[in-house]
Amino acid sequence: MLKVNKLVAQGRGLAGALLKRAATVDLDWDVRQKSRFEATDSAGRRLGVFLPRGSVVRGGDVLVAEDGSLVVVHAAPQPVLVVRHCSAHGEPSDLLRAAYHLGNRHVAVELKPDHLKFEPDHVLGEMLQRLHLVVSEELAPFEPEGGAYAAAPAAHVHGPGCGHDHDHEH
């Protein structure tokens, strides 16, 4: 078993040519939220992943094995409920209400401008349907929000092609 104990978030700083040649591993959310797990990569190698406690692996992250080899993580499609506003009975802002109710129940939620995703729960799905939201079952990658205490995203770098300007500090 090949031991893995390092993670490079989104492969930052790694050469694109190295990432293209790297093995891959498809992991669902239940596995990616653990700091210790076993998996098999696309090269057929058994991986023993031992990351610092509390680590969360995201799709696009790169695992570094003890032999220096790289493994790119893909968020595996998994069953999810997808919530969208009902164009006949509601407004896009209804998703805010849905996000509030799911957060109030401490449900891991992926937030997108036009939809929400969460792991299947028929009781919550029915509650959202009663709020006139459209709930469908799909098979899709799941990347829930990290929460208020999760590591901050990388700082935005301004430069050519950035497309906007800020007059305040981040």
Secondary structure, DSSP 8 states (H G I E B T S, - for coil): -EEEEEEEGGGTTS-HHHHHHSEEEEE-HHHHT-SEEEEE-TTS-EEEEE--TT----TT-EEEETTS-EEEEEE--EEEEEEEE-TTT--TTHHHHHHHHHHHTT--EEE-SS-EEE---HHHHHHHHHTTEEEEEEEE-------TTS---------TT-----SS--
